[in-house]
Amino acid sequence: MRQINWPEPRSNEPVSPFSHGIPNRPIRIAFHTSSFHQGTEEEQRAIQVLRELARPPDIEAIDTAPGSLALLEIRQQTPGATTIPITVTNRSNRKTMSSIRNAESLYESLLLQVKQRHTESVNREEGYQDFLVARAIHHLEFDILLTLSPFILLNRDNSLLECANPRRPLETLKIVGLLLRARGMYIFEAAQNYFLVRDRGEIYREFLKHKLPETWRIGSACAGVKTHRRPDTGEIAESILVCCKHALHARDEIGVQFYIPQSTNSRDAIMYHFRYLTLLLTNVFDAQGRVVPRKYGIDRPAEEHRAFSDLMTLLKKIRNSIHGALWPTITYEKAAENEESFVKVPITHQNDLWEAAQRLGSPDRWGLLRFSDSILLLEPYTYAVNLVDECFRQIDAISASMDVPRDDYSFPEQHGKVLHEVAIEEFVRQRVALLG
């Protein structure tokens, strides 16, 4: 079974998807509750949201502690036995049985393999108990082990733990968020037995309010503007939000293709959405350049502004390829690992992309891999995720620079709403923000 991961710096976490793509079956998540006391406030909120979402038909969940989910129990090893029994009991009292084989010898092998600094602060017995949880999840064939165990997370690139696919709460939420958007909706339990359903379009709308608060407010204000000189100002402002919404959709479609077994067809689909994404984001900056001076009399950020200039390099080099030489896709596969798809960057653009990525984080963060002076590969999903995030930051910074009184723009749809409805919207918005 191939793992599913949200794009991370590649030197730390190799990206490997499900062996059969995004599944129609429920996603299988194990909650390692005994480790959760070590989480931050944001991680605790993420765990809460995952518990709210952990219901059929989307998620099959088990827990290492008694509660509302099916219970995973790791029993004591019988003297002389080579296996440790494990049992999963659901709310109907139905049980699933399995076992962990050669646990003690595998644990000793793990300790010999991992770096000393990754074990020196961990109690040996506590580390062993966490190790048993990871091995149990592996034997039960769950997709994700949701954990905050330092021992597991520090050593999760080791094969004896990697097979359980350990993820932190926020990582897990992003994975679940992509999969649920691909299926078309989220179902939130706002109160006991009170469920809220949000489809894909509504989810993207909430994303925009969270990721682009200034742009959303300006768009709301411009929607009613009819100037004497240019009456289309409102339409242009609205098109900015629509393009941003479509950019989120394109990013997710790249993710959907990224997680299926790679082939010529999957690479063609990835590039279709990848190039469309760059067109959409370029159109947003162009539209802002038309709206901002027209209504507010200010200019776009100067090209000499290094961060903005670097972002334009990372965006427009690819966008301009639509009218130039093709950037070919290739497959890359290490021994005993899964096939991955990459874009081969033309040699004339390699230095520009590499240097811009260095200044905006790191080439690793952007999914750039250099194999020689003449070979630079780009992993399109990691690149797309970062491109959307960075472009949205700049887009909203441009909107925030507009010198306009706050009273001139607000969320018009909130006028006249009762407090209960506003509270429900805020409840959903907070959860969507974590999921995207």
Rosetta blueprint (number, residue, H / E / L):
1 M L
2 R L
3 Q L
4 I L
5 N L
6 W L
7 P L
8 E L
9 P L
10 R L
11 S L
12 N L
13 E L
14 P L
15 V L
16 S L
17 P L
18 F L
19 S L
20 H L
21 G L
22 I L
23 P L
24 N L
25 R L
26 P L
27 I E
28 R E
29 I E
30 A E
31 F E
32 H L
33 T H
34 S H
35 S H
36 F H
37 H H
38 Q H
39 G L
40 T L
41 E H
42 E H
43 E H
44 Q H
45 R H
46 A H
47 I H
48 Q H
49 V H
50 L H
51 R H
52 E H
53 L H
54 A L
55 R L
56 P L
57 P L
58 D L
59 I E
60 E E
61 A E
62 I E
63 D E
64 T L
65 A L
66 P L
67 G L
68 S L
69 L L
70 A E
71 L E
72 L E
73 E E
74 I E
75 R L
76 Q L
77 Q L
78 T L
79 P L
80 G L
81 A L
82 T L
83 T E
84 I E
85 P E
86 I E
87 T E
88 V E
89 T E
90 N L
91 R L
92 S L
93 N L
94 R L
95 K E
96 T E
97 M E
98 S E
99 S E
100 I E
101 R E
102 N L
103 A H
104 E H
105 S H
106 L H
107 Y H
108 E H
109 S H
110 L H
111 L H
112 L H
113 Q H
114 V L
115 K L
116 Q H
117 R H
118 H H
119 T L
120 E L
121 S L
122 V L
123 N L
124 R H
125 E H
126 E H
127 G H
128 Y H
129 Q H
130 D H
131 F H
132 L H
133 V H
134 A H
135 R H
136 A H
137 I H
138 H H
139 H H
140 L H
141 E L
142 F L
143 D L
144 I E
145 L E
146 L E
147 T L
148 L L
149 S L
150 P H
151 F H
152 I H
153 L H
154 L H
155 N L
156 R L
157 D L
158 N L
159 S H
160 L H
161 L H
162 E H
163 C L
164 A L
165 N L
166 P E
167 R E
168 R L
169 P H
170 L H
171 E H
172 T H
173 L H
174 K H
175 I H
176 V H
177 G H
178 L H
179 L H
180 L H
181 R H
182 A H
183 R H
184 G L
185 M E
186 Y E
187 I E
188 F E
189 E E
190 A E
191 A E
192 Q L
193 N L
194 Y E
195 F E
196 L E
197 V E
198 R E
199 D E
200 R H
201 G H
202 E H
203 I H
204 Y H
205 R H
206 E H
207 F H
208 L H
209 K H
210 H H
211 K H
212 L L
213 P H
214 E H
215 T H
216 W H
217 R H
218 I H
219 G H
220 S H
221 A H
222 C H
223 A L
224 G L
225 V L
226 K L
227 T L
228 H L
229 R L
230 R L
231 P L
232 D L
233 T H
234 G H
235 E H
236 I H
237 A H
238 E H
239 S H
240 I H
241 L H
242 V H
243 C H
244 C H
245 K H
246 H H
247 A H
248 L H
249 H H
250 A H
251 R H
252 D H
253 E H
254 I H
255 G H
256 V H
257 Q H
258 F H
259 Y L
260 I L
261 P L
262 Q L
263 S L
264 T H
265 N H
266 S H
267 R H
268 D H
269 A H
270 I H
271 M H
272 Y H
273 H H
274 F H
275 R H
276 Y H
277 L H
278 T H
279 L H
280 L H
281 L H
282 T H
283 N H
284 V H
285 F H
286 D H
287 A H
288 Q H
289 G H
290 R H
291 V H
292 V H
293 P H
294 R H
295 K H
296 Y H
297 G L
298 I L
299 D L
300 R L
301 P L
302 A L
303 E L
304 E L
305 H L
306 R H
307 A H
308 F H
309 S H
310 D H
311 L H
312 M H
313 T H
314 L H
315 L H
316 K H
317 K H
318 I H
319 R H
320 N H
321 S H
322 I H
323 H H
324 G L
325 A L
326 L L
327 W L
328 P L
329 T E
330 I E
331 T E
332 Y E
333 E L
334 K L
335 A L
336 A L
337 E L
338 N L
339 E L
340 E E
341 S E
342 F E
343 V E
344 K E
345 V L
346 P L
347 I H
348 T H
349 H H
350 Q H
351 N H
352 D H
353 L H
354 W H
355 E H
356 A H
357 A H
358 Q H
359 R H
360 L L
361 G L
362 S L
363 P L
364 D L
365 R L
366 W L
367 G L
368 L E
369 L E
370 R E
371 F E
372 S E
373 D L
374 S L
375 I E
376 L E
377 L E
378 L E
379 E L
380 P H
381 Y H
382 T H
383 Y H
384 A H
385 V H
386 N H
387 L H
388 V H
389 D H
390 E H
391 C H
392 F H
393 R H
394 Q H
395 I H
396 D H
397 A H
398 I H
399 S H
400 A H
401 S L
402 M L
403 D L
404 V L
405 P L
406 R H
407 D H
408 D H
409 Y L
410 S L
411 F L
412 P H
413 E H
414 Q H
415 H L
416 G L
417 K L
418 V L
419 L H
420 H H
421 E H
422 V H
423 A H
424 I H
425 E H
426 E H
427 F H
428 V H
429 R H
430 Q H
431 R H
432 V H
433 A H
434 L H
435 L H
436 G L
